[in-house]
Every structure is written in structure tokens, then in C-alpha cells.
Amino acid sequence: MVESKSPCVTNPIAAVPFQISIGVARWAEAPTKRLQQDLQSAIMIAPKLDMRQTTVVGSLPTIQADMKHSETLALILLPSELLIEILRHADGRSILRCSSVCRKLNSVIDSSAELQYRIELALDCMLDGPQSTVTVAERLEQLRTLRRAWTLFEWKKEVRVPMHGFCHAYELVGGVFAKTSSPAGIHNQSGPRKFISSWLPSSSDPGHTLVRKDIGISTRDFAIDPSQDLIALVQSDDNLVNGSSYTEIHIRTISSNVKHPEASSPVLRTLTPSTMTSAFIQIVDDVIGMMFWMELESPRITIWNWRTGQILVDRDGDDLPSHISDFSFISNRAYMITRGVNEGSIQVFTFGENEHEIIHVASLSLPPLKSRTHLVHCAIHTWSLCGKVSSKHAFLDQSGGADNSTPLRYIRKYREQRETDPFEVPWEEWGPRESRMLHHQVPYQWLRYVHGYRVVFPLLSGNMQVLDFNVRKTKRHVFPQQPDSKASVEVIDYPSTILADGIFPGPVETSLPYRVCRRDELKGFSGVMIDEQRLIGLKSPSFTDGDIKDLYVFVF
């Protein structure tokens, strides 16, 4: 069976957006022969926007003083100060709806920077930051400025950040790029011990870099959450004493390389019967999850509460569905896996609500495949949610955690209906409206190309484009393009079709709106990463000569 070039599924729809790369193989007429099907397409799955949030406020109804509207009339007759105080207790979405009730409420809401800020946070799925000297009016202006910059694709500055040396593992979270490296750039077979973390430049901060030449252990992989000053280091197998069959994860601070003060134990452990061959680790708030493979073993998923040290999920073999391809968190109490069997599916689980209880909530099917065509791989790529808003940030992107995201919507429905069996959701029920399938011809060299509603998408021309799925038809999202702009921006709000190409029974139509953003300055990179405020270009192909060299940071 030959894996094809990947169709992908990118989703800002879950608590974390994700991209699924799919390898497909097709049987020839005779079962003994197999043909490679060069499928060059991608499914982009992004958040289904709540259209109730996208009403354009134009002419508003006049409230008549009759009994039918007596409660509304009593409300709008209150002084503006009292109305603002009442609305402070509502969420941004509810405040936006109230602005459509009548001219009086619309005027009151428009006059309040705090209420406007609540609305803007909701529209961009942002979380407000901690109290600081930055006023609400200043935060509102910063949020609108950031939205305008991304919408027009106009960055403020370009900065080159040196990042020389061998790269064993890397991560981009919360504006911090980090990597592990061997001393003097020489690959160490026992696992690297050097750790470099760089707080990337922002519009108001030049950034800085921290280098630790020896963190005290040899590592296989790591994950970080700068908002909690947290790093989780997966220890290399070569460090296990006397062939011990434990996998160990060290819980430390990024700033000082000591045990994290909130962790009850400095090390998380799990029993492994054989040598680990590959692993992927993630942090979301108070949990750390790892999917890993061992010699001659099926994949295994283990999730800890890193603060208490308790294992919340530990599944392998018969405890896991067959043909698992990948794993990612949706929130700190839910995760999803992809299955590469039949047409493939995204499966949603919750955990940790009751001790050791894992609930299969839903299975979202991918597009059906033609007879004799089989899915051989279904990889998922997400972005990392920070546990809290840093004191340096006025707000934080939480678009993955939007209440109307597809997986979370099924979790909520499952709980409300008190179901006992998982929802089996066919592609036709969710895919055509809540996803976008696109041709994908160039493989990704570097990860972290998904953040919030945005996805970096490579082109055959060597350029990179950003697909932004936060497309709303409101006056708040309309910015006129400047005549001297270097950017090409286009909104795709009509359906697109992928032809059957011998893989699907028929054409696959999807219609999720998105904005395509391009600039010539993004040509020549082997990969481009993305976070809330930046694009980060890399010119070195991943892991070819081991030297990242420089990061090219474009600050919005």
C-alpha cells in the first residue's frame, strides 16, 4: 500500500483547531496489485461561526409603549449608567444581541468601552488578560488594531532572531520558540541536554533568549506552557537506570529549571514494557498528554494531572480503537483521535469528570471513499492552548475553545441529552457546512502552522498563504484595503468542489468561508509557523543539516 500526498483536515473548530493529513491508497482491479493514487487535496475544518453574532446593525425597531413591550420599555427607561452596570454581567455574545434590540440599547452599548471590549473579545474568541495599568479603552484599541492587521495582512515589522545549532525537538507556544540541542551542535545519541527558549519580538517588546547548556538530563521530547512557566521534559530511554521500564516526564519551570512549585512531584512516571520508538507530548492547563509507540506494540495514550501527579487516562491495545493515527486535546478534559480505517473519522472523548471515567462522545466521519480505496493514515495537527493569560498580554487567543465548535457542541449535546452511546455523525451532517476541502500539493516542513482560526498553507510556487476562517459579516470586520498595500486578500464565501478522482464516489463540496492572505515576502521559506501575533519563517528544511539558523519573525 502506497501512501499518497496528503489530503488534510485543518480545524479551528475544536477547542483546538486542527489539520488532518490523510494518506490514501487504492486497490487495482486485481486484489494482488495496488496503485498509488496521487491525491492532492486537503480538508480545512474551521470553527462554525455563530451567525447570531454577525447581524449587521442598521435600522433598529422602535419600541412601542404597549403592554406587549412593557418589560423592554421598563428596561430602556433606566439611566444609561444602570444599563451599563446590568450589561456588565452578560457575556459578549449576549451584549451583542442586546445591541440589536433597539436604538437606545445600541447607543448605550456603543458608548461603553467596556461593553465594546466584551463584544470584540467574543467575536475574536479572545480571553481578557489580568488587571494591569493597561486600561479597557487601550485594550479595546489593541484588539481592534490586531484584528485590522491580520485582516489586511499588514505586519508592523520584520525581525531576524538567531537560533543557530542542531535542533532535536522544537515548540512554539504563547510567543515563545524553544528547542533542545546537543552541545556544540553535535548530535548526541543519548538525547540532547541543551535547551534554548526565545521570547519572540512583539509590537511592544524586543524579546529575549534564554540558553541552558545542560538541563541535567538527556531528553527525547518536551512541551511548554510559558503562561505557567512550565516545561515537561520527556527523559531519554538511555537515562533509565538498570533498564527500568518507566517513562519519565520531568515537571520544571522554564525560567529556573527547577521543580515547578505547583507540581506535587517533580517526575511523572508510567510503566512501559518495551523501548519507546516515538512520542508526542502536549500540555493544556493542568494536564499533560502523551501518545507514544513502543517496539512491537500498538500506540498508547497517557494523560496526567501534572499538579497532582494522578494518571487520568492510560489506554493501549484493546482499550483503544483500532487503526489510531493521531491524538490531540480539545480542552483540559476532552480529547480527540483520528482513525485511519474505512473513510476515516474524528473521535471525541471526555475524561476526568469522574475518576478514571473515559466517555466516547461522538465519531465524526470523513468523506466516504470509493470501493477498493482505503485510508492508510490520518494525522492531526493542532495549536497549543495556554493555561492562563500572561501578565504581559492584554488578551489571549482562545478561539479553539469557542462554545459553538463542532466537537464541543457534541460534548454539550451529549451531556444535555444524557446519552449513553456515542453520536455517529456522517460526513453529510457536518462536513459540507463546517469544513473546507482544498487541494494540498506541498508537504509541511515545520509544524505549528495552525493557530486560532488561521492556517498557513504552502503553495507549489514556493509562497505561503494564510487562510483565516474568522470571516464575519459585521461592520467590525470590514477594513478597506490601502492603495499601496503589498498584500493580496480575498474572501472565499462560496462553495468549492473536489472531484472524485477515483477516490471518492462523487464530487465533495464544502462551503466554510475563509479569507486568503498572500504576500511576496513569504516566498523562499521551507516552512512558516504562526501564533497570535506573528508569522515565523524558516529557510532551513526541517532536520536536514540540523541547523535552524535564523527565525524570520513578522510581527502584526
C-alpha positions as CSV (number, residue, x, y, z in Angstrom):
1,M,0.0,0.0,0.0
2,V,1.5,3.3,-1.0
3,E,0.7,6.5,0.9
4,S,-0.3,9.4,-1.3
5,K,0.4,13.1,-0.9
6,S,-1.8,14.3,1.8
7,P,-5.4,15.5,1.9
8,C,-5.5,17.4,5.1
9,V,-8.1,18.5,7.5
10,T,-7.4,21.7,9.3
11,N,-9.7,22.7,12.1
12,P,-10.1,25.8,14.1
13,I,-13.4,24.0,15.1
14,A,-12.4,22.2,18.2
15,A,-11.2,23.7,21.4
16,V,-8.0,23.5,19.4
17,P,-8.0,23.9,15.6
18,F,-6.5,21.0,13.8
19,Q,-5.2,19.8,10.5
20,I,-5.5,16.2,9.4
21,S,-3.2,14.9,6.8
22,I,-4.6,11.8,5.1
23,G,-2.8,9.2,3.1
24,V,-4.9,7.2,0.7
25,A,-4.2,4.0,-1.3
26,R,-6.4,2.5,-4.0
27,W,-6.6,-1.2,-4.9
28,A,-6.3,-2.1,-8.6
29,E,-8.8,-4.4,-10.2
30,A,-6.9,-7.4,-9.1
31,P,-6.5,-7.6,-5.3
32,T,-2.8,-8.6,-5.7
33,K,-2.0,-5.3,-7.3
34,R,-2.1,-1.9,-5.7
35,L,-2.0,1.5,-7.3
36,Q,-0.8,4.7,-5.8
37,Q,-3.5,7.4,-6.0
38,D,-1.8,10.8,-6.0
39,L,-4.5,12.6,-4.1
40,Q,-3.5,16.2,-3.8
41,S,-6.3,17.7,-1.7
42,A,-7.0,19.0,1.7
43,I,-9.9,19.3,4.0
44,M,-9.8,22.5,6.1
45,I,-12.1,22.3,9.0
46,A,-12.6,25.5,10.9
47,P,-14.9,26.9,13.5
48,K,-18.5,27.1,12.5
49,L,-19.2,30.7,13.3
50,D,-22.4,31.5,15.2
51,M,-24.3,33.6,12.7
52,R,-26.3,35.1,15.6
53,Q,-23.1,37.1,16.2
54,T,-22.9,38.5,12.7
55,T,-26.0,40.7,12.5
56,V,-25.3,44.0,10.8
57,V,-27.0,46.6,13.0
58,G,-28.7,49.0,10.6
59,S,-32.2,50.2,11.0
60,L,-33.4,49.2,14.5
61,P,-37.0,48.7,15.6
62,T,-38.8,51.4,17.5
63,I,-40.3,50.2,20.8
64,Q,-44.0,51.0,21.2
65,A,-45.3,51.8,24.7
66,D,-47.9,49.0,25.0
67,M,-48.2,46.0,27.4
68,K,-46.6,43.7,24.9
69,H,-43.3,45.6,25.3
70,S,-43.7,46.7,28.9
71,E,-40.7,44.8,30.3
72,T,-38.4,46.1,27.5
73,L,-39.8,49.6,27.9
74,A,-39.1,49.5,31.7
75,L,-35.5,48.4,31.0
76,I,-34.7,51.0,28.4
77,L,-36.1,53.8,30.6
78,L,-33.4,53.1,33.1
79,P,-30.5,55.6,33.2
80,S,-27.6,54.6,30.9
81,E,-25.3,54.1,33.9
82,L,-27.6,51.4,35.3
83,L,-28.0,49.7,31.9
84,I,-24.2,49.5,31.6
85,E,-23.9,48.1,35.1
86,I,-26.6,45.4,34.2
87,L,-24.9,44.5,30.9
88,R,-21.6,44.1,32.6
89,H,-22.9,40.8,34.0
90,A,-23.6,39.5,30.5
91,D,-21.2,37.8,28.1
92,G,-20.0,39.4,24.9
93,R,-22.4,37.4,22.7
94,S,-25.4,38.4,24.8
95,I,-24.3,42.1,24.8
96,L,-24.1,42.0,21.0
97,R,-27.7,40.6,20.8
98,C,-28.9,43.3,23.1
99,S,-27.4,46.0,20.8
100,S,-29.9,44.8,18.1
101,V,-33.0,45.2,20.3
102,C,-33.5,49.0,20.0
103,R,-31.7,52.2,19.3
104,K,-31.4,53.1,23.0
105,L,-29.6,49.9,23.9
106,N,-27.4,50.1,20.8
107,S,-26.5,53.7,21.7
108,V,-25.7,52.7,25.4
109,I,-23.6,49.8,24.3
110,D,-21.7,51.8,21.7
111,S,-20.9,54.5,24.3
112,S,-19.2,52.0,26.7
113,A,-15.6,51.0,26.0
114,E,-16.0,48.1,28.5
115,L,-19.1,46.6,26.7
116,Q,-17.5,47.1,23.3
117,Y,-14.4,45.3,24.6
118,R,-16.5,42.4,25.8
119,I,-18.1,42.2,22.3
120,E,-14.8,42.3,20.5
121,L,-13.3,39.6,22.7
122,A,-16.3,37.4,21.9
123,L,-16.1,38.0,18.2
124,D,-12.4,37.1,18.1
125,C,-12.7,34.3,20.7
126,M,-10.2,36.1,23.0
127,L,-9.8,35.8,26.7
128,D,-9.3,39.0,28.7
129,G,-6.0,39.4,30.5
130,P,-5.3,40.1,34.2
131,Q,-5.7,43.5,35.6
132,S,-2.8,45.9,34.8
133,T,-2.1,49.5,34.1
134,V,-3.5,49.0,30.6
135,T,-7.0,50.5,30.6
136,V,-10.0,48.9,29.0
137,A,-10.0,51.5,26.3
138,E,-6.4,50.8,25.5
139,R,-7.1,47.0,25.4
140,L,-10.0,47.6,23.0
141,E,-7.8,49.7,20.7
142,Q,-5.1,47.0,20.8
143,L,-7.6,44.2,20.0
144,R,-9.0,46.2,17.0
145,T,-5.6,47.1,15.8
146,L,-4.5,43.4,15.8
147,R,-7.7,42.4,14.0
148,R,-7.1,45.1,11.4
149,A,-3.5,44.0,10.9
150,W,-4.5,40.3,10.3
151,T,-7.5,41.2,8.1
152,L,-5.4,43.4,5.8
153,F,-2.4,41.2,6.2
154,E,-0.2,44.1,7.1
155,W,2.6,43.3,9.6
156,K,4.3,46.1,11.6
157,K,7.9,44.9,11.5
158,E,10.3,42.1,10.5
159,V,12.9,40.8,12.9
160,R,15.6,38.1,12.5
161,V,16.2,36.1,15.6
162,P,19.3,33.9,15.7
163,M,18.6,30.3,16.5
164,H,21.8,28.5,15.4
165,G,22.7,24.9,16.2
166,F,21.3,21.4,16.0
167,C,17.6,21.0,16.6
168,H,16.3,17.7,18.1
169,A,12.9,18.9,19.1
170,Y,11.1,22.3,19.0
171,E,8.0,24.0,20.1
172,L,6.1,27.3,19.6
173,V,3.7,28.3,22.3
174,G,2.5,31.6,23.7
175,G,5.0,33.7,21.7
176,V,8.0,31.5,22.8
177,F,10.0,29.4,20.4
178,A,12.0,26.7,22.2
179,K,14.3,23.8,21.1
180,T,16.6,21.1,22.5
181,S,20.1,20.8,21.1
182,S,23.2,18.9,21.6
183,P,26.4,20.7,22.8
184,A,28.5,22.3,20.1
185,G,25.8,21.4,17.5
186,I,26.8,17.7,17.6
187,H,24.0,15.1,17.7
188,N,24.1,13.2,20.9
189,Q,22.6,9.7,20.5
190,S,21.7,9.6,24.2
191,G,19.5,12.6,23.8
192,P,20.2,16.4,23.9
193,R,20.7,18.2,27.2
194,K,20.9,21.8,25.9
195,F,17.7,23.9,26.0
196,I,17.1,27.3,24.3
197,S,14.0,29.3,24.7
198,S,13.4,32.6,22.8
199,W,10.6,35.1,23.8
200,L,9.9,36.4,20.3
201,P,9.6,40.1,19.5
202,S,6.1,41.6,19.6
203,S,4.8,45.1,18.7
204,S,5.9,46.4,22.1
205,D,8.7,44.1,23.3
206,P,12.0,43.3,21.5
207,G,12.1,39.8,23.0
208,H,15.0,37.9,24.6
209,T,16.6,34.5,24.6
210,L,17.5,32.1,27.4
211,V,20.2,29.4,26.9
212,R,20.8,26.5,29.2
213,K,23.8,24.4,28.2
214,D,22.9,21.5,30.4
215,I,19.4,20.9,31.9
216,G,20.7,17.9,33.8
217,I,19.0,15.1,31.9
218,S,19.1,13.7,28.3
219,T,15.7,14.3,26.6
220,R,13.6,12.8,23.9
221,D,10.9,15.4,23.6
222,F,9.3,18.3,25.5
223,A,6.3,20.5,25.8
224,I,6.0,24.1,27.2
225,D,3.4,26.5,28.5
226,P,5.1,29.9,29.1
227,S,1.9,31.3,30.7
228,Q,2.5,28.9,33.6
229,D,6.4,29.0,33.4
230,L,6.1,25.2,32.7
231,I,8.2,22.8,30.8
232,A,7.6,19.0,30.6
233,L,10.8,17.1,29.6
234,V,10.4,13.5,28.3
235,Q,13.6,11.7,29.5
236,S,15.6,9.7,27.0
237,D,15.4,5.9,27.4
238,D,19.2,5.8,27.8
239,N,18.8,7.5,31.1
240,L,16.7,4.8,32.7
241,V,18.6,3.1,35.5
242,N,19.3,-0.6,35.1
243,G,16.9,-1.0,32.2
244,S,14.0,0.3,34.2
245,S,10.7,0.1,32.2
246,Y,9.4,3.5,33.3
247,T,8.9,6.5,31.0
248,E,9.6,9.7,33.0
249,I,8.4,13.2,32.4
250,H,10.2,15.9,34.5
251,I,8.0,18.9,35.5
252,R,10.1,22.1,35.8
253,T,10.0,25.8,35.4
254,I,11.3,27.3,32.1
255,S,12.8,30.3,34.0
256,S,14.9,28.4,36.5
257,N,15.0,24.7,35.5
258,V,13.8,23.6,39.0
259,K,10.7,21.6,40.0
260,H,7.6,23.5,39.3
261,P,6.1,24.9,42.5
262,E,2.6,23.7,41.7
263,A,3.7,20.1,41.0
264,S,3.2,17.7,43.8
265,S,6.0,15.5,42.3
266,P,9.0,16.5,40.2
267,V,8.6,13.5,37.9
268,L,5.6,11.8,36.3
269,R,6.1,8.1,35.5
270,T,4.3,5.4,33.6
271,L,5.3,1.7,33.1
272,T,6.4,0.8,29.6
273,P,7.0,-2.9,28.7
274,S,9.5,-2.1,25.9
275,T,11.6,0.7,24.4
276,M,9.7,3.8,23.2
277,T,10.1,4.4,19.4
278,S,8.3,7.7,19.0
279,A,6.2,10.1,21.1
280,F,4.2,13.3,21.0
281,I,3.5,15.3,24.2
282,Q,1.1,18.2,24.8
283,I,0.1,20.5,27.7
284,V,-3.3,22.0,28.3
285,D,-3.7,23.9,31.6
286,D,-3.4,21.3,34.4
287,V,-3.0,18.2,32.2
288,I,-0.2,16.7,30.2
289,G,-1.0,14.1,27.5
290,M,1.4,11.9,25.5
291,M,0.7,9.5,22.7
292,F,3.6,7.1,22.1
293,W,4.6,4.0,20.3
294,M,6.8,1.1,21.5
295,E,8.6,-1.7,19.8
296,L,6.1,-4.3,18.5
297,E,3.3,-2.5,20.4
298,S,0.2,-0.6,19.4
299,P,0.0,3.1,20.3
300,R,-0.7,4.2,23.9
301,I,-2.3,7.4,25.2
302,T,-1.5,8.5,28.8
303,I,-2.8,11.7,30.4
304,W,-1.7,13.1,33.8
305,N,-2.8,15.9,36.0
306,W,0.7,17.3,36.4
307,R,-0.2,19.2,39.5
308,T,-1.4,16.2,41.5
309,G,0.6,13.5,39.6
310,Q,-2.6,11.5,39.1
311,I,-3.0,9.5,35.9
312,L,-6.4,10.4,34.4
313,V,-6.1,8.3,31.1
314,D,-3.9,5.3,30.4
315,R,-5.1,3.3,27.4
316,D,-3.4,1.0,24.9
317,G,-4.1,-2.2,23.0
318,D,-7.7,-3.4,23.3
319,D,-8.6,-0.3,25.3
320,L,-8.1,1.9,22.3
321,P,-10.0,1.8,19.0
322,S,-8.1,0.2,16.2
323,H,-6.1,2.0,13.5
324,I,-5.5,5.1,15.5
325,S,-3.4,7.7,13.6
326,D,-3.1,10.6,15.9
327,F,-4.3,12.4,19.1
328,S,-4.9,15.9,20.3
329,F,-6.6,17.7,23.2
330,I,-9.8,19.6,22.7
331,S,-9.7,21.1,26.2
332,N,-8.2,20.1,29.5
333,R,-11.0,17.5,30.0
334,A,-11.6,16.3,26.4
335,Y,-9.5,15.0,23.5
336,M,-9.9,13.6,20.0
337,I,-8.2,10.9,18.0
338,T,-8.2,10.2,14.3
339,R,-8.8,6.8,12.9
340,G,-7.4,5.6,9.5
341,V,-9.9,2.9,8.8
342,N,-12.6,2.8,6.1
343,E,-13.3,6.5,5.2
344,G,-11.7,7.7,8.5
345,S,-13.1,9.5,11.4
346,I,-12.5,12.0,14.2
347,Q,-13.5,10.5,17.5
348,V,-14.3,12.7,20.5
349,F,-13.8,11.7,24.2
350,T,-14.1,13.3,27.6
351,F,-12.3,12.2,30.7
352,G,-11.5,13.1,34.3
353,E,-15.0,14.2,35.4
354,N,-15.3,11.1,37.5
355,E,-12.2,9.2,38.5
356,H,-10.8,7.1,35.6
357,E,-14.1,7.5,33.6
358,I,-13.5,8.0,29.8
359,I,-16.6,8.7,27.7
360,H,-16.8,8.2,23.9
361,V,-19.0,11.2,22.9
362,A,-19.0,11.2,19.1
363,S,-17.5,9.9,15.9
364,L,-17.4,12.4,13.1
365,S,-16.9,10.6,9.8
366,L,-14.7,12.0,7.0
367,P,-15.9,11.9,3.3
368,P,-16.8,8.4,2.1
369,L,-14.2,6.7,-0.1
370,K,-14.8,4.7,-3.3
371,S,-14.8,0.9,-3.2
372,R,-11.2,-0.6,-3.1
373,T,-9.9,2.7,-1.7
374,H,-8.5,2.7,1.9
375,L,-7.3,5.3,4.3
376,V,-3.9,4.4,5.5
377,H,-3.0,7.4,7.6
378,C,-4.9,10.3,9.2
379,A,-2.7,12.7,11.1
380,I,-3.9,15.7,13.0
381,H,-2.2,19.0,13.8
382,T,-3.3,21.5,16.4
383,W,-2.1,24.5,18.3
384,S,-1.4,24.6,22.0
385,L,-3.7,26.4,24.3
386,C,-2.0,28.3,27.1
387,G,-3.3,27.7,30.7
388,K,-3.8,31.4,31.5
389,V,-3.2,34.9,30.2
390,S,0.3,36.2,30.9
391,S,0.6,39.4,32.8
392,K,2.4,40.8,29.7
393,H,-0.7,40.2,27.5
394,A,-3.9,42.3,27.5
395,F,-5.8,39.3,26.0
396,L,-5.2,35.8,24.8
397,D,-6.5,33.9,21.7
398,Q,-8.9,31.2,22.9
399,S,-10.6,30.6,19.6
400,G,-10.3,26.8,19.9
401,G,-12.5,27.0,23.0
402,A,-15.4,28.6,21.3
403,D,-18.7,27.2,22.6
404,N,-20.0,26.7,19.1
405,S,-17.1,24.5,18.0
406,T,-18.1,21.2,16.4
407,P,-16.6,18.7,18.9
408,L,-17.6,20.8,22.0
409,R,-21.1,21.2,20.6
410,Y,-21.4,17.4,20.5
411,I,-20.0,17.2,24.0
412,R,-22.6,19.7,25.2
413,K,-25.4,17.9,23.4
414,Y,-24.3,14.5,24.8
415,R,-24.5,15.9,28.4
416,E,-27.8,17.7,27.9
417,Q,-29.5,14.7,26.4
418,R,-27.8,12.4,28.9
419,E,-26.8,10.0,26.2
420,T,-25.1,6.6,26.9
421,D,-23.9,5.8,23.4
422,P,-21.7,8.0,21.2
423,F,-23.2,10.1,18.4
424,E,-22.3,8.6,15.0
425,V,-22.2,11.6,12.8
426,P,-22.0,11.1,9.0
427,W,-19.9,13.4,6.9
428,E,-23.1,14.8,5.2
429,E,-24.4,16.0,8.6
430,W,-21.4,18.2,9.5
431,G,-18.7,18.3,6.8
432,P,-20.1,20.2,3.9
433,R,-21.1,23.2,6.0
434,E,-18.5,23.2,8.7
435,S,-15.3,22.4,6.7
436,R,-13.4,23.4,3.6
437,M,-11.7,20.8,1.4
438,L,-8.8,22.1,-0.6
439,H,-6.1,20.8,-2.9
440,H,-2.9,20.3,-1.0
441,Q,0.2,19.7,-3.1
442,V,3.2,20.7,-0.9
443,P,4.1,18.8,2.3
444,Y,4.7,20.8,5.5
445,Q,8.3,21.0,6.6
446,W,7.7,22.5,10.0
447,L,4.8,22.2,12.5
448,R,2.9,24.9,14.3
449,Y,1.2,26.1,11.2
450,V,-2.2,26.3,12.8
451,H,-3.2,28.9,15.4
452,G,-6.7,30.0,16.3
453,Y,-8.8,30.5,13.2
454,R,-5.7,30.8,11.0
455,V,-3.7,28.2,9.0
456,V,-0.5,28.6,7.0
457,F,-0.9,26.8,3.6
458,P,2.2,26.2,1.3
459,L,1.9,26.6,-2.4
460,L,3.7,24.9,-5.3
461,S,5.1,28.4,-6.3
462,G,7.1,28.4,-3.1
463,N,5.0,31.0,-1.5
464,M,3.0,30.7,1.7
465,Q,-0.6,31.8,2.2
466,V,-2.6,32.3,5.4
467,L,-6.2,31.0,5.4
468,D,-8.2,32.9,8.0
469,F,-11.6,31.3,9.0
470,N,-12.7,34.1,11.2
471,V,-14.9,35.6,8.4
472,R,-17.9,37.6,9.8
473,K,-20.2,39.9,8.0
474,T,-20.2,42.7,10.5
475,K,-19.0,46.3,10.3
476,R,-16.4,45.5,12.9
477,H,-14.7,43.2,10.4
478,V,-14.6,45.5,7.4
479,F,-11.4,47.3,6.7
480,P,-10.7,49.0,3.3
481,Q,-7.6,47.8,1.6
482,Q,-5.0,50.6,1.3
483,P,-3.9,51.5,-2.3
484,D,-0.2,50.9,-1.5
485,S,-0.8,47.6,0.2
486,K,1.6,44.7,-0.6
487,A,-0.9,42.1,0.4
488,S,-3.4,40.1,-1.7
489,V,-6.5,39.4,0.3
490,E,-9.6,37.6,-1.0
491,V,-12.7,36.3,0.8
492,I,-14.0,32.9,-0.4
493,D,-17.6,32.7,0.7
494,Y,-18.9,30.3,-2.0
495,P,-18.7,26.5,-2.1
496,S,-15.8,24.7,-3.7
497,T,-15.7,21.1,-5.1
498,I,-13.1,18.4,-5.1
499,L,-13.5,16.0,-7.9
500,A,-13.9,12.3,-7.3
501,D,-10.5,11.5,-8.9
502,G,-11.1,7.7,-8.4
503,I,-11.0,8.2,-4.6
504,F,-14.5,9.5,-3.7
505,P,-17.8,8.1,-5.0
506,G,-18.6,11.6,-6.3
507,P,-17.5,15.2,-6.0
508,V,-17.0,16.5,-2.5
509,E,-18.5,20.0,-1.9
510,T,-17.6,22.1,1.1
511,S,-18.6,25.7,1.9
512,L,-16.9,27.1,5.1
513,P,-16.0,30.7,4.4
514,Y,-12.4,31.8,4.7
515,R,-10.0,34.7,3.8
516,V,-6.9,34.0,1.7
517,C,-3.9,36.3,2.5
518,R,-0.7,36.4,0.5
519,R,2.5,38.5,0.3
520,D,5.6,38.0,-1.8
521,E,7.8,38.4,1.3
522,L,6.7,34.9,2.3
523,K,8.4,33.2,-0.6
524,G,11.6,31.2,-0.1
525,F,10.8,29.6,3.2
526,S,10.8,25.9,3.8
527,G,8.0,26.5,6.4
528,V,6.2,29.2,8.2
529,M,4.8,28.9,11.8
530,I,2.0,31.1,13.2
531,D,0.9,32.3,16.5
532,E,-1.4,35.1,17.8
533,Q,0.8,38.0,16.8
534,R,3.3,36.6,14.4
535,L,4.4,34.6,11.4
536,I,7.7,32.9,11.8
537,G,9.6,31.8,8.7
538,L,12.3,29.2,8.5
539,K,14.6,28.7,5.5
540,S,16.3,25.5,6.5
541,P,14.4,22.3,5.6
542,S,13.4,20.6,8.8
543,F,16.2,18.4,10.3
544,T,18.3,18.2,7.1
545,D,21.5,19.6,8.4
546,G,20.3,20.1,11.9
547,D,20.8,23.8,12.0
548,I,17.7,26.1,12.1
549,K,19.9,29.2,11.7
550,D,17.7,32.2,11.9
551,L,14.0,32.8,12.6
552,Y,12.4,35.4,10.4
553,V,9.7,37.0,12.6
554,F,6.9,39.1,11.0
555,V,5.1,40.9,13.8
556,F,1.4,42.0,13.5
